[in-house]
Structures are given as structure tokens and as C-alpha cells.
Amino acid sequence: MENKDTLRCEICGKTHKDTPIIEKPCRFGFRSKIIQLKQSTGDHRTQENICLECLQGEINHL
């Protein structure tokens, strides 16, 4: 049974026991552009939890 306080990536489901989990940035800058990242938490939080691999994939997709 998984602890309800376990941090997990809201994209792939990996936990902080498997990979680093961070709060997804609201925006990032690249080549003189500022790009807003969509947040989809489904609750009171303003930022989603995401692993570095999923964050890199989302940035590469943009």
C-alpha cells in the first residue's frame, strides 16, 4: 500500500523513490522566448508535480 504523502509525477506516476520529483515550472525561457507551461493539478495547488524526464519531454514537444 502506497503512502498518501508520497510525491509522484502527475504525468507518468513515478514516485520520489524512483526519480526526483519537482514542482513544474510556470514558465521557461529559450532563444529569447518566454513559454508558459500549462498546469493541471485538479485541486487547490497551482503547480503540478513532475519528474525531470516528463518535464524534458514536455519542453521538447513545445
PDBQT receptor file of N, H, CA, C and O in Angstrom, charges set to zero:
ATOM      1  N   MET A   1       0.842  -1.191   0.000  1.00  0.00    +0.000 N 
ATOM      2  CA  MET A   1       0.000   0.000   0.000  1.00  0.00    +0.000 C 
ATOM      3  C   MET A   1       0.880   1.245   0.000  1.00  0.00    +0.000 C 
ATOM      4  O   MET A   1       1.774   1.377   0.836  1.00  0.00    +0.000 OA
ATOM      5  N   GLU A   2       0.630   2.148  -0.927  1.00  0.00    +0.000 N 
ATOM      6  H   GLU A   2      -0.097   2.040  -1.606  1.00  0.00    +0.000 HD
ATOM      7  CA  GLU A   2       1.437   3.358  -1.109  1.00  0.00    +0.000 C 
ATOM      8  C   GLU A   2       0.987   4.429  -0.117  1.00  0.00    +0.000 C 
ATOM      9  O   GLU A   2      -0.211   4.636   0.076  1.00  0.00    +0.000 OA
ATOM     10  N   ASN A   3       1.940   5.102   0.504  1.00  0.00    +0.000 N 
ATOM     11  H   ASN A   3       2.913   4.934   0.346  1.00  0.00    +0.000 HD
ATOM     12  CA  ASN A   3       1.662   6.190   1.434  1.00  0.00    +0.000 C 
ATOM     13  C   ASN A   3       1.030   7.350   0.678  1.00  0.00    +0.000 C 
ATOM     14  O   ASN A   3       1.503   7.718  -0.396  1.00  0.00    +0.000 OA
ATOM     15  N   LYS A   4      -0.039   7.931   1.230  1.00  0.00    +0.000 N 
ATOM     16  H   LYS A   4      -0.424   7.631   2.103  1.00  0.00    +0.000 HD
ATOM     17  CA  LYS A   4      -0.723   9.031   0.546  1.00  0.00    +0.000 C 
ATOM     18  C   LYS A   4       0.137  10.293   0.483  1.00  0.00    +0.000 C 
ATOM     19  O   LYS A   4      -0.165  11.200  -0.292  1.00  0.00    +0.000 OA
ATOM     20  N   ASP A   5       1.196  10.366   1.281  1.00  0.00    +0.000 N 
ATOM     21  H   ASP A   5       1.441   9.629   1.910  1.00  0.00    +0.000 HD
ATOM     22  CA  ASP A   5       2.091  11.520   1.276  1.00  0.00    +0.000 C 
ATOM     23  C   ASP A   5       3.260  11.352   0.305  1.00  0.00    +0.000 C 
ATOM     24  O   ASP A   5       4.174  12.176   0.291  1.00  0.00    +0.000 OA
ATOM     25  N   THR A   6       3.238  10.295  -0.502  1.00  0.00    +0.000 N 
ATOM     26  H   THR A   6       2.495   9.626  -0.491  1.00  0.00    +0.000 HD
ATOM     27  CA  THR A   6       4.301  10.046  -1.456  1.00  0.00    +0.000 C 
ATOM     28  C   THR A   6       4.170  11.011  -2.627  1.00  0.00    +0.000 C 
ATOM     29  O   THR A   6       3.100  11.138  -3.222  1.00  0.00    +0.000 OA
ATOM     30  N   LEU A   7       5.272  11.692  -2.954  1.00  0.00    +0.000 N 
ATOM     31  H   LEU A   7       6.141  11.589  -2.470  1.00  0.00    +0.000 HD
ATOM     32  CA  LEU A   7       5.274  12.555  -4.139  1.00  0.00    +0.000 C 
ATOM     33  C   LEU A   7       5.344  11.679  -5.369  1.00  0.00    +0.000 C 
ATOM     34  O   LEU A   7       6.113  10.720  -5.422  1.00  0.00    +0.000 OA
ATOM     35  N   ARG A   8       4.528  12.019  -6.363  1.00  0.00    +0.000 N 
ATOM     36  H   ARG A   8       3.903  12.798  -6.319  1.00  0.00    +0.000 HD
ATOM     37  CA  ARG A   8       4.561  11.265  -7.611  1.00  0.00    +0.000 C 
ATOM     38  C   ARG A   8       4.365  12.205  -8.781  1.00  0.00    +0.000 C 
ATOM     39  O   ARG A   8       3.727  13.250  -8.659  1.00  0.00    +0.000 OA
ATOM     40  N   CYS A   9       4.922  11.819  -9.916  1.00  0.00    +0.000 N 
ATOM     41  H   CYS A   9       5.440  10.969 -10.015  1.00  0.00    +0.000 HD
ATOM     42  CA  CYS A   9       4.783  12.571 -11.161  1.00  0.00    +0.000 C 
ATOM     43  C   CYS A   9       3.333  12.429 -11.628  1.00  0.00    +0.000 C 
ATOM     44  O   CYS A   9       2.810  11.319 -11.725  1.00  0.00    +0.000 OA
ATOM     45  N   GLU A  10       2.699  13.550 -11.913  1.00  0.00    +0.000 N 
ATOM     46  H   GLU A  10       3.123  14.451 -11.834  1.00  0.00    +0.000 HD
ATOM     47  CA  GLU A  10       1.304  13.525 -12.336  1.00  0.00    +0.000 C 
ATOM     48  C   GLU A  10       1.152  13.138 -13.800  1.00  0.00    +0.000 C 
ATOM     49  O   GLU A  10       0.031  13.008 -14.290  1.00  0.00    +0.000 OA
ATOM     50  N   ILE A  11       2.268  12.952 -14.504  1.00  0.00    +0.000 N 
ATOM     51  H   ILE A  11       3.179  13.057 -14.105  1.00  0.00    +0.000 HD
ATOM     52  CA  ILE A  11       2.236  12.529 -15.899  1.00  0.00    +0.000 C 
ATOM     53  C   ILE A  11       2.420  11.012 -16.005  1.00  0.00    +0.000 C 
ATOM     54  O   ILE A  11       1.574  10.323 -16.575  1.00  0.00    +0.000 OA
ATOM     55  N   CYS A  12       3.520  10.495 -15.459  1.00  0.00    +0.000 N 
ATOM     56  H   CYS A  12       4.207  11.055 -14.997  1.00  0.00    +0.000 HD
ATOM     57  CA  CYS A  12       3.839   9.070 -15.614  1.00  0.00    +0.000 C 
ATOM     58  C   CYS A  12       3.572   8.237 -14.358  1.00  0.00    +0.000 C 
ATOM     59  O   CYS A  12       3.503   7.010 -14.439  1.00  0.00    +0.000 OA
ATOM     60  N   GLY A  13       3.422   8.883 -13.205  1.00  0.00    +0.000 N 
ATOM     61  H   GLY A  13       3.477   9.879 -13.139  1.00  0.00    +0.000 HD
ATOM     62  CA  GLY A  13       3.118   8.156 -11.981  1.00  0.00    +0.000 C 
ATOM     63  C   GLY A  13       4.320   7.687 -11.175  1.00  0.00    +0.000 C 
ATOM     64  O   GLY A  13       4.144   7.122 -10.096  1.00  0.00    +0.000 OA
ATOM     65  N   LYS A  14       5.543   7.907 -11.670  1.00  0.00    +0.000 N 
ATOM     66  H   LYS A  14       5.686   8.366 -12.547  1.00  0.00    +0.000 HD
ATOM     67  CA  LYS A  14       6.724   7.514 -10.897  1.00  0.00    +0.000 C 
ATOM     68  C   LYS A  14       6.744   8.285  -9.583  1.00  0.00    +0.000 C 
ATOM     69  O   LYS A  14       6.296   9.430  -9.519  1.00  0.00    +0.000 OA
ATOM     70  N   THR A  15       7.267   7.649  -8.535  1.00  0.00    +0.000 N 
ATOM     71  H   THR A  15       7.631   6.719  -8.588  1.00  0.00    +0.000 HD
ATOM     72  CA  THR A  15       7.318   8.290  -7.225  1.00  0.00    +0.000 C 
ATOM     73  C   THR A  15       8.710   8.848  -6.933  1.00  0.00    +0.000 C 
ATOM     74  O   THR A  15       9.664   8.613  -7.675  1.00  0.00    +0.000 OA
ATOM     75  N   HIS A  16       8.794   9.586  -5.839  1.00  0.00    +0.000 N 
ATOM     76  H   HIS A  16       8.019   9.777  -5.236  1.00  0.00    +0.000 HD
ATOM     77  CA  HIS A  16      10.084  10.158  -5.441  1.00  0.00    +0.000 C 
ATOM     78  C   HIS A  16      11.075   9.071  -5.023  1.00  0.00    +0.000 C 
ATOM     79  O   HIS A  16      12.259   9.354  -4.839  1.00  0.00    +0.000 OA
ATOM     80  N   LYS A  17      10.610   7.850  -4.874  1.00  0.00    +0.000 N 
ATOM     81  H   LYS A  17       9.648   7.621  -5.023  1.00  0.00    +0.000 HD
ATOM     82  CA  LYS A  17      11.517   6.739  -4.578  1.00  0.00    +0.000 C 
ATOM     83  C   LYS A  17      12.227   6.265  -5.846  1.00  0.00    +0.000 C 
ATOM     84  O   LYS A  17      13.288   5.644  -5.771  1.00  0.00    +0.000 OA
ATOM     85  N   ASP A  18      11.632   6.562  -7.030  1.00  0.00    +0.000 N 
ATOM     86  H   ASP A  18      10.770   7.066  -7.091  1.00  0.00    +0.000 HD
ATOM     87  CA  ASP A  18      12.177   6.128  -8.308  1.00  0.00    +0.000 C 
ATOM     88  C   ASP A  18      12.984   7.203  -9.019  1.00  0.00    +0.000 C 
ATOM     89  O   ASP A  18      13.951   6.897  -9.716  1.00  0.00    +0.000 OA
ATOM     90  N   THR A  19      12.590   8.469  -8.845  1.00  0.00    +0.000 N 
ATOM     91  H   THR A  19      11.804   8.718  -8.279  1.00  0.00    +0.000 HD
ATOM     92  CA  THR A  19      13.169   9.558  -9.619  1.00  0.00    +0.000 C 
ATOM     93  C   THR A  19      12.928  10.880  -8.874  1.00  0.00    +0.000 C 
ATOM     94  O   THR A  19      11.993  10.962  -8.077  1.00  0.00    +0.000 OA
ATOM     95  N   PRO A  20      13.735  11.899  -9.111  1.00  0.00    +0.000 N 
ATOM     96  CA  PRO A  20      13.461  13.196  -8.488  1.00  0.00    +0.000 C 
ATOM     97  C   PRO A  20      12.119  13.756  -8.984  1.00  0.00    +0.000 C 
ATOM     98  O   PRO A  20      11.813  13.696 -10.175  1.00  0.00    +0.000 OA
ATOM     99  N   ILE A  21      11.338  14.293  -8.065  1.00  0.00    +0.000 N 
ATOM    100  H   ILE A  21      11.586  14.341  -7.097  1.00  0.00    +0.000 HD
ATOM    101  CA  ILE A  21      10.056  14.914  -8.375  1.00  0.00    +0.000 C 
ATOM    102  C   ILE A  21      10.164  16.389  -7.997  1.00  0.00    +0.000 C 
ATOM    103  O   ILE A  21      10.588  16.726  -6.892  1.00  0.00    +0.000 OA
ATOM    104  N   ILE A  22       9.777  17.263  -8.923  1.00  0.00    +0.000 N 
ATOM    105  H   ILE A  22       9.433  16.989  -9.821  1.00  0.00    +0.000 HD
ATOM    106  CA  ILE A  22       9.826  18.709  -8.685  1.00  0.00    +0.000 C 
ATOM    107  C   ILE A  22       8.457  19.309  -8.977  1.00  0.00    +0.000 C 
ATOM    108  O   ILE A  22       7.596  18.661  -9.572  1.00  0.00    +0.000 OA
ATOM    109  N   GLU A  23       8.266  20.565  -8.546  1.00  0.00    +0.000 N 
ATOM    110  H   GLU A  23       8.965  21.091  -8.062  1.00  0.00    +0.000 HD
ATOM    111  CA  GLU A  23       7.084  21.294  -8.966  1.00  0.00    +0.000 C 
ATOM    112  C   GLU A  23       7.346  21.802 -10.377  1.00  0.00    +0.000 C 
ATOM    113  O   GLU A  23       8.401  22.372 -10.652  1.00  0.00    +0.000 OA
ATOM    114  N   LYS A  24       6.396  21.597 -11.256  1.00  0.00    +0.000 N 
ATOM    115  H   LYS A  24       5.538  21.133 -11.033  1.00  0.00    +0.000 HD
ATOM    116  CA  LYS A  24       6.539  22.001 -12.650  1.00  0.00    +0.000 C 
ATOM    117  C   LYS A  24       6.657  23.527 -12.724  1.00  0.00    +0.000 C 
ATOM    118  O   LYS A  24       5.832  24.238 -12.150  1.00  0.00    +0.000 OA
ATOM    119  N   PRO A  25       7.661  24.027 -13.417  1.00  0.00    +0.000 N 
ATOM    120  CA  PRO A  25       7.804  25.478 -13.561  1.00  0.00    +0.000 C 
ATOM    121  C   PRO A  25       6.580  26.078 -14.264  1.00  0.00    +0.000 C 
ATOM    122  O   PRO A  25       5.928  25.406 -15.063  1.00  0.00    +0.000 OA
ATOM    123  N   CYS A  26       6.277  27.327 -13.964  1.00  0.00    +0.000 N 
ATOM    124  H   CYS A  26       6.807  27.872 -13.315  1.00  0.00    +0.000 HD
ATOM    125  CA  CYS A  26       5.174  28.023 -14.621  1.00  0.00    +0.000 C 
ATOM    126  C   CYS A  26       5.571  28.479 -16.015  1.00  0.00    +0.000 C 
ATOM    127  O   CYS A  26       4.728  28.599 -16.905  1.00  0.00    +0.000 OA
ATOM    128  N   ARG A  27       6.854  28.729 -16.197  1.00  0.00    +0.000 N 
ATOM    129  H   ARG A  27       7.539  28.631 -15.474  1.00  0.00    +0.000 HD
ATOM    130  CA  ARG A  27       7.351  29.191 -17.497  1.00  0.00    +0.000 C 
ATOM    131  C   ARG A  27       8.839  28.898 -17.594  1.00  0.00    +0.000 C 
ATOM    132  O   ARG A  27       9.499  28.620 -16.593  1.00  0.00    +0.000 OA
ATOM    133  N   PHE A  28       9.359  28.966 -18.823  1.00  0.00    +0.000 N 
ATOM    134  H   PHE A  28       8.822  29.192 -19.636  1.00  0.00    +0.000 HD
ATOM    135  CA  PHE A  28      10.795  28.853 -19.031  1.00  0.00    +0.000 C 
ATOM    136  C   PHE A  28      11.166  29.716 -20.229  1.00  0.00    +0.000 C 
ATOM    137  O   PHE A  28      10.317  30.045 -21.057  1.00  0.00    +0.000 OA
ATOM    138  N   GLY A  29      12.419  30.073 -20.311  1.00  0.00    +0.000 N 
ATOM    139  H   GLY A  29      13.109  29.806 -19.638  1.00  0.00    +0.000 HD
ATOM    140  CA  GLY A  29      12.900  30.891 -21.416  1.00  0.00    +0.000 C 
ATOM    141  C   GLY A  29      13.858  30.104 -22.282  1.00  0.00    +0.000 C 
ATOM    142  O   GLY A  29      14.680  29.335 -21.785  1.00  0.00    +0.000 OA
ATOM    143  N   PHE A  30      13.740  30.309 -23.603  1.00  0.00    +0.000 N 
ATOM    144  H   PHE A  30      13.072  30.934 -24.006  1.00  0.00    +0.000 HD
ATOM    145  CA  PHE A  30      14.634  29.643 -24.542  1.00  0.00    +0.000 C 
ATOM    146  C   PHE A  30      14.668  30.453 -25.824  1.00  0.00    +0.000 C 
ATOM    147  O   PHE A  30      13.626  30.783 -26.391  1.00  0.00    +0.000 OA
ATOM    148  N   ARG A  31      15.866  30.771 -26.275  1.00  0.00    +0.000 N 
ATOM    149  H   ARG A  31      16.713  30.503 -25.815  1.00  0.00    +0.000 HD
ATOM    150  CA  ARG A  31      16.066  31.512 -27.526  1.00  0.00    +0.000 C 
ATOM    151  C   ARG A  31      15.184  32.766 -27.593  1.00  0.00    +0.000 C 
ATOM    152  O   ARG A  31      14.434  32.974 -28.547  1.00  0.00    +0.000 OA
ATOM    153  N   SER A  32      15.298  33.577 -26.568  1.00  0.00    +0.000 N 
ATOM    154  H   SER A  32      15.906  33.408 -25.792  1.00  0.00    +0.000 HD
ATOM    155  CA  SER A  32      14.610  34.875 -26.489  1.00  0.00    +0.000 C 
ATOM    156  C   SER A  32      13.093  34.775 -26.408  1.00  0.00    +0.000 C 
ATOM    157  O   SER A  32      12.405  35.776 -26.606  1.00  0.00    +0.000 OA
ATOM    158  N   LYS A  33      12.552  33.590 -26.121  1.00  0.00    +0.000 N 
ATOM    159  H   LYS A  33      13.111  32.776 -25.960  1.00  0.00    +0.000 HD
ATOM    160  CA  LYS A  33      11.112  33.424 -25.952  1.00  0.00    +0.000 C 
ATOM    161  C   LYS A  33      10.824  32.973 -24.528  1.00  0.00    +0.000 C 
ATOM    162  O   LYS A  33      11.563  32.169 -23.961  1.00  0.00    +0.000 OA
ATOM    163  N   ILE A  34       9.754  33.492 -23.958  1.00  0.00    +0.000 N 
ATOM    164  H   ILE A  34       9.153  34.146 -24.418  1.00  0.00    +0.000 HD
ATOM    165  CA  ILE A  34       9.257  33.029 -22.665  1.00  0.00    +0.000 C 
ATOM    166  C   ILE A  34       8.031  32.170 -22.960  1.00  0.00    +0.000 C 
ATOM    167  O   ILE A  34       7.073  32.643 -23.571  1.00  0.00    +0.000 OA
ATOM    168  N   ILE A  35       8.058  30.926 -22.534  1.00  0.00    +0.000 N 
ATOM    169  H   ILE A  35       8.836  30.541 -22.038  1.00  0.00    +0.000 HD
ATOM    170  CA  ILE A  35       6.979  29.987 -22.825  1.00  0.00    +0.000 C 
ATOM    171  C   ILE A  35       6.284  29.608 -21.523  1.00  0.00    +0.000 C 
ATOM    172  O   ILE A  35       6.929  29.155 -20.577  1.00  0.00    +0.000 OA
ATOM    173  N   GLN A  36       4.973  29.794 -21.477  1.00  0.00    +0.000 N 
ATOM    174  H   GLN A  36       4.448  30.162 -22.245  1.00  0.00    +0.000 HD
ATOM    175  CA  GLN A  36       4.152  29.413 -20.325  1.00  0.00    +0.000 C 
ATOM    176  C   GLN A  36       3.875  27.912 -20.396  1.00  0.00    +0.000 C 
ATOM    177  O   GLN A  36       3.561  27.388 -21.465  1.00  0.00    +0.000 OA
ATOM    178  N   LEU A  37       3.990  27.226 -19.269  1.00  0.00    +0.000 N 
ATOM    179  H   LEU A  37       4.245  27.652 -18.401  1.00  0.00    +0.000 HD
ATOM    180  CA  LEU A  37       3.659  25.804 -19.199  1.00  0.00    +0.000 C 
ATOM    181  C   LEU A  37       2.299  25.648 -18.527  1.00  0.00    +0.000 C 
ATOM    182  O   LEU A  37       2.046  26.248 -17.482  1.00  0.00    +0.000 OA
ATOM    183  N   LYS A  38       1.433  24.848 -19.121  1.00  0.00    +0.000 N 
ATOM    184  H   LYS A  38       1.639  24.360 -19.970  1.00  0.00    +0.000 HD
ATOM    185  CA  LYS A  38       0.100  24.618 -18.558  1.00  0.00    +0.000 C 
ATOM    186  C   LYS A  38       0.222  23.774 -17.300  1.00  0.00    +0.000 C 
ATOM    187  O   LYS A  38       1.015  22.834 -17.240  1.00  0.00    +0.000 OA
ATOM    188  N   GLN A  39      -0.569  24.119 -16.306  1.00  0.00    +0.000 N 
ATOM    189  H   GLN A  39      -1.213  24.882 -16.355  1.00  0.00    +0.000 HD
ATOM    190  CA  GLN A  39      -0.620  23.377 -15.050  1.00  0.00    +0.000 C 
ATOM    191  C   GLN A  39      -1.999  22.732 -14.942  1.00  0.00    +0.000 C 
ATOM    192  O   GLN A  39      -3.015  23.386 -15.178  1.00  0.00    +0.000 OA
ATOM    193  N   SER A  40      -2.030  21.466 -14.592  1.00  0.00    +0.000 N 
ATOM    194  H   SER A  40      -1.204  20.935 -14.400  1.00  0.00    +0.000 HD
ATOM    195  CA  SER A  40      -3.296  20.744 -14.483  1.00  0.00    +0.000 C 
ATOM    196  C   SER A  40      -3.267  19.884 -13.230  1.00  0.00    +0.000 C 
ATOM    197  O   SER A  40      -2.954  18.695 -13.289  1.00  0.00    +0.000 OA
ATOM    198  N   THR A  41      -3.598  20.499 -12.080  1.00  0.00    +0.000 N 
ATOM    199  H   THR A  41      -3.852  21.465 -12.031  1.00  0.00    +0.000 HD
ATOM    200  CA  THR A  41      -3.493  19.776 -10.813  1.00  0.00    +0.000 C 
ATOM    201  C   THR A  41      -4.794  19.132 -10.369  1.00  0.00    +0.000 C 
ATOM    202  O   THR A  41      -4.769  18.087  -9.718  1.00  0.00    +0.000 OA
ATOM    203  N   GLY A  42      -5.924  19.727 -10.703  1.00  0.00    +0.000 N 
ATOM    204  H   GLY A  42      -5.944  20.576 -11.231  1.00  0.00    +0.000 HD
ATOM    205  CA  GLY A  42      -7.207  19.170 -10.283  1.00  0.00    +0.000 C 
ATOM    206  C   GLY A  42      -7.544  19.429  -8.821  1.00  0.00    +0.000 C 
ATOM    207  O   GLY A  42      -8.521  18.884  -8.309  1.00  0.00    +0.000 OA
ATOM    208  N   ASP A  43      -6.751  20.250  -8.142  1.00  0.00    +0.000 N 
ATOM    209  H   ASP A  43      -5.956  20.693  -8.557  1.00  0.00    +0.000 HD
ATOM    210  CA  ASP A  43      -7.047  20.595  -6.757  1.00  0.00    +0.000 C 
ATOM    211  C   ASP A  43      -6.598  22.027  -6.477  1.00  0.00    +0.000 C 
ATOM    212  O   ASP A  43      -6.477  22.825  -7.407  1.00  0.00    +0.000 OA
ATOM    213  N   HIS A  44      -6.353  22.361  -5.228  1.00  0.00    +0.000 N 
ATOM    214  H   HIS A  44      -6.452  21.713  -4.472  1.00  0.00    +0.000 HD
ATOM    215  CA  HIS A  44      -6.032  23.729  -4.813  1.00  0.00    +0.000 C 
ATOM    216  C   HIS A  44      -4.612  24.180  -5.178  1.00  0.00    +0.000 C 
ATOM    217  O   HIS A  44      -4.302  25.370  -5.108  1.00  0.00    +0.000 OA
ATOM    218  N   ARG A  45      -3.755  23.234  -5.567  1.00  0.00    +0.000 N 
ATOM    219  H   ARG A  45      -4.006  22.268  -5.624  1.00  0.00    +0.000 HD
ATOM    220  CA  ARG A  45      -2.369  23.592  -5.873  1.00  0.00    +0.000 C 
ATOM    221  C   ARG A  45      -2.278  24.361  -7.187  1.00  0.00    +0.000 C 
ATOM    222  O   ARG A  45      -3.107  24.185  -8.080  1.00  0.00    +0.000 OA
ATOM    223  N   THR A  46      -1.266  25.211  -7.294  1.00  0.00    +0.000 N 
ATOM    224  H   THR A  46      -0.592  25.353  -6.568  1.00  0.00    +0.000 HD
ATOM    225  CA  THR A  46      -1.080  25.984  -8.520  1.00  0.00    +0.000 C 
ATOM    226  C   THR A  46      -0.058  25.351  -9.455  1.00  0.00    +0.000 C 
ATOM    227  O   THR A  46       0.010  25.720 -10.628  1.00  0.00    +0.000 OA
ATOM    228  N   GLN A  47       0.741  24.403  -8.958  1.00  0.00    +0.000 N 
ATOM    229  H   GLN A  47       0.686  24.104  -8.005  1.00  0.00    +0.000 HD
ATOM    230  CA  GLN A  47       1.752  23.744  -9.782  1.00  0.00    +0.000 C 
ATOM    231  C   GLN A  47       1.644  22.237  -9.619  1.00  0.00    +0.000 C 
ATOM    232  O   GLN A  47       1.401  21.736  -8.521  1.00  0.00    +0.000 OA
ATOM    233  N   GLU A  48       1.828  21.513 -10.733  1.00  0.00    +0.000 N 
ATOM    234  H   GLU A  48       2.025  21.921 -11.625  1.00  0.00    +0.000 HD
ATOM    235  CA  GLU A  48       1.805  20.061 -10.674  1.00  0.00    +0.000 C 
ATOM    236  C   GLU A  48       3.167  19.510 -10.268  1.00  0.00    +0.000 C 
ATOM    237  O   GLU A  48       4.187  20.191 -10.373  1.00  0.00    +0.000 OA
ATOM    238  N   ASN A  49       3.163  18.281  -9.811  1.00  0.00    +0.000 N 
ATOM    239  H   ASN A  49       2.335  17.727  -9.726  1.00  0.00    +0.000 HD
ATOM    240  CA  ASN A  49       4.405  17.563  -9.536  1.00  0.00    +0.000 C 
ATOM    241  C   ASN A  49       4.777  16.821 -10.807  1.00  0.00    +0.000 C 
ATOM    242  O   ASN A  49       3.924  16.225 -11.465  1.00  0.00    +0.000 OA
ATOM    243  N   ILE A  50       6.069  16.864 -11.149  1.00  0.00    +0.000 N 
ATOM    244  H   ILE A  50       6.762  17.349 -10.614  1.00  0.00    +0.000 HD
ATOM    245  CA  ILE A  50       6.521  16.247 -12.392  1.00  0.00    +0.000 C 
ATOM    246  C   ILE A  50       7.943  15.723 -12.208  1.00  0.00    +0.000 C 
ATOM    247  O   ILE A  50       8.728  16.295 -11.451  1.00  0.00    +0.000 OA
ATOM    248  N   CYS A  51       8.269  14.640 -12.898  1.00  0.00    +0.000 N 
ATOM    249  H   CYS A  51       7.631  14.176 -13.512  1.00  0.00    +0.000 HD
ATOM    250  CA  CYS A  51       9.647  14.140 -12.866  1.00  0.00    +0.000 C 
ATOM    251  C   CYS A  51      10.437  14.854 -13.959  1.00  0.00    +0.000 C 
ATOM    252  O   CYS A  51       9.856  15.443 -14.871  1.00  0.00    +0.000 OA
ATOM    253  N   LEU A  52      11.738  14.799 -13.863  1.00  0.00    +0.000 N 
ATOM    254  H   LEU A  52      12.210  14.321 -13.123  1.00  0.00    +0.000 HD
ATOM    255  CA  LEU A  52      12.591  15.503 -14.823  1.00  0.00    +0.000 C 
ATOM    256  C   LEU A  52      12.444  14.952 -16.236  1.00  0.00    +0.000 C 
ATOM    257  O   LEU A  52      12.501  15.709 -17.205  1.00  0.00    +0.000 OA
ATOM    258  N   GLU A  53      12.255  13.648 -16.362  1.00  0.00    +0.000 N 
ATOM    259  H   GLU A  53      12.208  13.033 -15.575  1.00  0.00    +0.000 HD
ATOM    260  CA  GLU A  53      12.097  13.031 -17.678  1.00  0.00    +0.000 C 
ATOM    261  C   GLU A  53      10.828  13.531 -18.377  1.00  0.00    +0.000 C 
ATOM    262  O   GLU A  53      10.864  13.846 -19.567  1.00  0.00    +0.000 OA
ATOM    263  N   CYS A  54       9.721  13.606 -17.657  1.00  0.00    +0.000 N 
ATOM    264  H   CYS A  54       9.692  13.351 -16.691  1.00  0.00    +0.000 HD
ATOM    265  CA  CYS A  54       8.472  14.093 -18.251  1.00  0.00    +0.000 C 
ATOM    266  C   CYS A  54       8.550  15.586 -18.549  1.00  0.00    +0.000 C 
ATOM    267  O   CYS A  54       8.004  16.046 -19.552  1.00  0.00    +0.000 OA
ATOM    268  N   LEU A  55       9.226  16.351 -17.685  1.00  0.00    +0.000 N 
ATOM    269  H   LEU A  55       9.670  15.978 -16.871  1.00  0.00    +0.000 HD
ATOM    270  CA  LEU A  55       9.399  17.777 -17.940  1.00  0.00    +0.000 C 
ATOM    271  C   LEU A  55      10.209  17.990 -19.213  1.00  0.00    +0.000 C 
ATOM    272  O   LEU A  55       9.859  18.834 -20.038  1.00  0.00    +0.000 OA
ATOM    273  N   GLN A  56      11.286  17.234 -19.376  1.00  0.00    +0.000 N 
ATOM    274  H   GLN A  56      11.571  16.549 -18.706  1.00  0.00    +0.000 HD
ATOM    275  CA  GLN A  56      12.099  17.347 -20.583  1.00  0.00    +0.000 C 
ATOM    276  C   GLN A  56      11.279  16.980 -21.817  1.00  0.00    +0.000 C 
ATOM    277  O   GLN A  56      11.390  17.641 -22.851  1.00  0.00    +0.000 OA
ATOM    278  N   GLY A  57      10.465  15.944 -21.721  1.00  0.00    +0.000 N 
ATOM    279  H   GLY A  57      10.376  15.408 -20.882  1.00  0.00    +0.000 HD
ATOM    280  CA  GLY A  57       9.627  15.551 -22.843  1.00  0.00    +0.000 C 
ATOM    281  C   GLY A  57       8.629  16.630 -23.216  1.00  0.00    +0.000 C 
ATOM    282  O   GLY A  57       8.399  16.882 -24.399  1.00  0.00    +0.000 OA
ATOM    283  N   GLU A  58       8.031  17.273 -22.214  1.00  0.00    +0.000 N 
ATOM    284  H   GLU A  58       8.218  17.068 -21.253  1.00  0.00    +0.000 HD
ATOM    285  CA  GLU A  58       7.073  18.341 -22.491  1.00  0.00    +0.000 C 
ATOM    286  C   GLU A  58       7.760  19.534 -23.140  1.00  0.00    +0.000 C 
ATOM    287  O   GLU A  58       7.227  20.120 -24.082  1.00  0.00    +0.000 OA
ATOM    288  N   ILE A  59       8.934  19.896 -22.646  1.00  0.00    +0.000 N 
ATOM    289  H   ILE A  59       9.367  19.420 -21.881  1.00  0.00    +0.000 HD
ATOM    290  CA  ILE A  59       9.673  21.021 -23.234  1.00  0.00    +0.000 C 
ATOM    291  C   ILE A  59      10.087  20.697 -24.662  1.00  0.00    +0.000 C 
ATOM    292  O   ILE A  59       9.971  21.551 -25.541  1.00  0.00    +0.000 OA
ATOM    293  N   ASN A  60      10.562  19.491 -24.912  1.00  0.00    +0.000 N 
ATOM    294  H   ASN A  60      10.656  18.797 -24.198  1.00  0.00    +0.000 HD
ATOM    295  CA  ASN A  60      10.962  19.088 -26.270  1.00  0.00    +0.000 C 
ATOM    296  C   ASN A  60       9.770  19.117 -27.223  1.00  0.00    +0.000 C 
ATOM    297  O   ASN A  60       9.921  19.453 -28.398  1.00  0.00    +0.000 OA
ATOM    298  N   HIS A  61       8.594  18.768 -26.725  1.00  0.00    +0.000 N 
ATOM    299  H   HIS A  61       8.471  18.495 -25.771  1.00  0.00    +0.000 HD
ATOM    300  CA  HIS A  61       7.386  18.774 -27.551  1.00  0.00    +0.000 C 
ATOM    301  C   HIS A  61       7.001  20.188 -27.969  1.00  0.00    +0.000 C 
ATOM    302  O   HIS A  61       6.461  20.393 -29.056  1.00  0.00    +0.000 OA
ATOM    303  N   LEU A  62       7.278  21.161 -27.105  1.00  0.00    +0.000 N 
ATOM    304  H   LEU A  62       7.717  20.994 -26.221  1.00  0.00    +0.000 HD
ATOM    305  CA  LEU A  62       6.942  22.548 -27.423  1.00  0.00    +0.000 C 
ATOM    306  C   LEU A  62       7.885  23.089 -28.469  1.00  0.00    +0.000 C 
ATOM    307  O   LEU A  62       7.763  24.246 -28.871  1.00  0.00    +0.000 OA
TER     308      LEU A  62
